[in-house]
Every structure is written in C-alpha cells, then in structure tokens.
Amino acid sequence: MNAAVRAVVRAAVNNGLKVTGVLEGYQGLIKNNFIPLDSQSVRGIIQNGGTILRSARSPEFRTEEGLQTAADNMREIGMDGLVVIGGDGTFRGANDFSTRFDIPVVGIPGTIDNDIYGTEYTIGYDTCLNTVVDAVDKIRDTASSHNRIFIVEVMGHESGFVAMHSGLACGAEVILIPEQKNQLEKVRNFLSDRACTNKSSVIMVAEGIEEGGAMAIAEKMKTEFPQFEIRVSVLGYIQRGGSPSARDRVLASELGVAAVHALLDKKTACMVGFINGKLHYESFSTAVKMHKKVNVDFIRMAESIGTYAY
C-alpha cells in the first residue's frame, strides 16, 4: 500500500492538488485524524510493507451518524475527493459513502487474496505468493529428507487464488481451494496412491475450505493413514508482510496514478484496476456484488502436470 500512497500523493501534487492523509482508515475520517502529505513526506517508503497511514476497523462508519460525521469533517478542511485502498470491506464502505454524499471516491484494490472483481491483480498478491513459495521451498527440504507429508495452510477464506498459484509455483502435489467442494475423498485417493511409495508430498490448503483447514485434514488423515508422517504448517500472517515485490511496486504505482486521473476526470464510486493489461474502471456496487473465482483453466493445468487440484 505504501507504493500506492506514494504514487497518489506525487501524481496529485504534480497536478496542482493539495493532499491530506487520513490515518487509520475510515475511523480517521470520523475522528479528524488528518495529516498533510507532500512529495517529500512519501519519500523512501516504496520498499516498505504495510502502510504509513495505518489501518483500523470502523463500526461507526457503518452507521448514518458515522457517515455524516466523516463527510462533515472532510468538508470542514476542504477535502473534496477521496482515494481509498483496500478490499471488499473498504469498497462497501466507499460505496455507502459515495452514494450518500456528493464527494468523489475512487478505490485502489489492495488485498493479498486477489479476490476483488474488476481487476486481474490486486496490490499485495504477488508479494504474498513470493512469501509462500519461499516458505514452502524450505518446508520441502524437510519433507524430502524425512519422507514426510506436509499440509501447508495459506490464507483464503473464500478465495483459492493464493493456494492455487503458490501451489503451482512450488510444485505442490495437492491443492485444495474453497471454490471446490467434497475434497476429502480425493485427498484419501491421493494418499492411497502414495501408500506404496511413501514419497514426501506437499498438500496446499486454503484456510477456507469446507473441510476445516489444514489441522482438520491432518487429524483425519493421520487416523486413516498411520503409515505416513504427516505434519502441518500454518503460514498465517507472515503472508501479509514484508518488502513488496517489484511487480507489486509497479502495479501500486500504476493504480495510484490512475486513481488521481480518475478524480481529475470526474469519475467517482469506482475502482481502478487492470484487465488484459488495460486500465479498467469498475463501479463499487459491482465490485462488491460479484465474486471473482479461480479460473477453471488453472485447475485443468494443474491436473495436466500431475497435481491433484480440486
């Protein structure tokens, strides 16, 4: 997100605009938590993970009173446009706010889940994939040395993008994603195929699968396949941090500049993204209504190279 903040600030300043940063998200709009931003204040942040503006949940912003207070505070300091960075929850708030008040709002998709409809990639996703692949490569060393089966859990409550793409990248033998159902029997079939060879394997699991995640899968399989040494590794919040990849820095910069140009072009209540390499504008209402799913072509590709992808 820092790369996007940097791009928004510098693009706005270069177009003669005054920029104000809102600390702690929508809560900052309600609490008057503002800071001035200029080109120098965002110097040297592009390589840092996270966001210098910080983030916070805001139950108040879901109320009429909270929305009104935020609008009043913005008008009081002369803020006549807003750029928000985030995922589904952020855009739902932006959609509610922009439909109630005559204040232009443009969104930049930032979530490691990559599940925002209207763009092929979101900020943070590529960095997350690289983090997961690096971790699983190390886990693979242990699995191979001791002929163990590792069940690795990655983030993804409703979306399997992280599990699918990182699983393909690190050569996982099995990939389980929330978009597919009734996967436990297929895990059994896979382990039965491996029973005669006792080879090491990596099973990549998205946390949101209906079977209950890596721990639940492991407990069932340990009982049914006691001949295997089965271990669990939950990568957790390590996936959400770290210095952003080059691809994420470039994407964030492109989307930050595009967001400023969208405001200058009088666009509002929309998100900027990229589809087929071209800049795309998606309304907040559509972005939060639709759900982006893993392309079935990736599932077929995984199957064609010997991966159990469900």
LINCORGI-V479563 format. One record per run of one state. SS is the DSSP state (~ for helix, > for strand, _ for the rest). FROM is the first residue (numbers start at 1). TO is the last residue. Records with the same first field share a line. If there is no record, write none. Layout:
# LINCORGI-V479563
SS = FROM-TO ; FROM-TO
This chain:
# LINCORGI-V479563
_ = 1-1 ; 15-18 ; 23-24 ; 31-33 ; 38-39 ; 43-58 ; 63-63 ; 77-80 ; 87-87 ; 101-103 ; 111-122 ; 124-124 ; 147-148 ; 155-160 ; 170-173 ; 177-183 ; 195-200 ; 207-213 ; 225-229 ; 235-235 ; 241-245 ; 265-269 ; 276-277 ; 290-295 ; 305-307 ; 310-310
~ = 2-14 ; 25-30 ; 40-42 ; 59-62 ; 64-76 ; 88-100 ; 125-146 ; 161-169 ; 184-194 ; 214-224 ; 236-240 ; 246-264 ; 284-289 ; 296-304
> = 19-22 ; 34-37 ; 81-86 ; 104-110 ; 123-123 ; 149-154 ; 174-176 ; 201-206 ; 230-234 ; 270-275 ; 278-283 ; 308-309
